[in-house]
Amino acid sequence: MAKKDGEVAPVVLGLVAGFAAEFVTRKALTFAWTRATGEEPPTDLESPDVSLGRALSWAVIAGVGVEVARVLAVRATRKRMIGSGGRDLEP
């Protein structure tokens, strides 16, 4: 569906906020994992050198953490845009 005039800015800013949140969260999770385990998180999860438990742990932590941060960043960005005079994006 085509976007109406005035709806592009919140979408673009939400996209940028989502990428920024993903980057920062991944860095923070990597730091926390390293501090907690004393090792870097696995980078190749399919490698037979990485234990299944370690691979699954990192995948769940990174996946959930990054997605939660992205959703919160996008929602906060859109809420701020709407609160500052932007139009409501709900139909």
LINGI-V977505 format. One record per residue. RES is the residue in one letter. PHI is phi in radians with two decimals (* if undefined). OMEGA is omega in whole degrees, -180 to 180 (none if undefined). NEAR is the number of other ideal C-beta (glycine too) atoms within 12 Angstrom. Layout:
res->RES phi->PHI omega->OMEGA near->NEAR
res->RES phi->PHI omega->OMEGA near->NEAR
//
This chain:
res->M phi->* omega->179 near->6
res->A phi->-1.28 omega->179 near->7
res->K phi->-1.47 omega->176 near->13
res->K phi->-1.38 omega->176 near->14
res->D phi->-1.02 omega->178 near->9
res->G phi->1.63 omega->179 near->16
res->E phi->-1.69 omega->-177 near->22
res->V phi->-1.29 omega->-178 near->17
res->A phi->-1.04 omega->178 near->23
res->P phi->-1.07 omega->180 near->31
res->V phi->-1.16 omega->-179 near->22
res->V phi->-1.15 omega->179 near->18
res->L phi->-1.15 omega->176 near->26
res->G phi->-1.13 omega->177 near->29
res->L phi->-1.11 omega->179 near->19
res->V phi->-1.11 omega->179 near->20
res->A phi->-1.10 omega->178 near->28
res->G phi->-1.11 omega->178 near->27
res->F phi->-1.13 omega->179 near->20
res->A phi->-1.12 omega->179 near->22
res->A phi->-1.12 omega->178 near->28
res->E phi->-1.09 omega->-179 near->26
res->F phi->-1.07 omega->-177 near->18
res->V phi->-1.14 omega->-179 near->20
res->T phi->-1.15 omega->179 near->28
res->R phi->-1.10 omega->177 near->25
res->K phi->-1.10 omega->-179 near->19
res->A phi->-1.15 omega->179 near->20
res->L phi->-1.16 omega->177 near->31
res->T phi->-1.10 omega->178 near->24
res->F phi->-1.09 omega->-179 near->16
res->A phi->-1.12 omega->179 near->18
res->W phi->-1.07 omega->-179 near->25
res->T phi->-1.11 omega->178 near->16
res->R phi->-1.15 omega->-177 near->13
res->A phi->-1.33 omega->-174 near->15
res->T phi->-1.80 omega->-176 near->19
res->G phi->1.41 omega->180 near->8
res->E phi->-2.28 omega->174 near->16
res->E phi->-1.17 omega->176 near->18
res->P phi->-1.17 omega->-180 near->29
res->P phi->-1.14 omega->179 near->26
res->T phi->-1.78 omega->178 near->18
res->D phi->-1.94 omega->-175 near->14
res->L phi->-1.20 omega->180 near->21
res->E phi->-1.55 omega->-177 near->12
res->S phi->-1.16 omega->177 near->12
res->P phi->-1.21 omega->178 near->10
res->D phi->-1.33 omega->180 near->12
res->V phi->-1.71 omega->-179 near->20
res->S phi->-1.13 omega->-179 near->15
res->L phi->-1.06 omega->179 near->15
res->G phi->-1.08 omega->179 near->13
res->R phi->-1.16 omega->-180 near->22
res->A phi->-1.11 omega->179 near->22
res->L phi->-1.17 omega->179 near->16
res->S phi->-1.04 omega->-179 near->23
res->W phi->-1.15 omega->-179 near->31
res->A phi->-1.08 omega->-179 near->24
res->V phi->-1.20 omega->-179 near->18
res->I phi->-1.08 omega->-178 near->25
res->A phi->-1.17 omega->-178 near->28
res->G phi->-1.10 omega->-179 near->20
res->V phi->-1.19 omega->-178 near->16
res->G phi->-1.05 omega->-179 near->28
res->V phi->-1.17 omega->-178 near->28
res->E phi->-1.18 omega->177 near->21
res->V phi->-1.09 omega->180 near->19
res->A phi->-1.09 omega->-180 near->27
res->R phi->-1.13 omega->180 near->28
res->V phi->-1.08 omega->180 near->20
res->L phi->-1.10 omega->-180 near->22
res->A phi->-1.15 omega->-180 near->27
res->V phi->-1.13 omega->180 near->28
res->R phi->-1.12 omega->179 near->21
res->A phi->-1.13 omega->179 near->21
res->T phi->-1.11 omega->-180 near->29
res->R phi->-1.15 omega->179 near->29
res->K phi->-1.11 omega->179 near->20
res->R phi->-1.13 omega->179 near->18
res->M phi->-1.15 omega->180 near->26
res->I phi->-1.19 omega->180 near->21
res->G phi->-1.18 omega->-179 near->13
res->S phi->-1.70 omega->176 near->13
res->G phi->1.84 omega->176 near->11
res->G phi->-1.24 omega->180 near->20
res->R phi->-1.54 omega->176 near->19
res->D phi->-1.16 omega->-176 near->15
res->L phi->-1.56 omega->180 near->22
res->E phi->-1.32 omega->180 near->9
res->P phi->-1.22 omega->none near->7
//
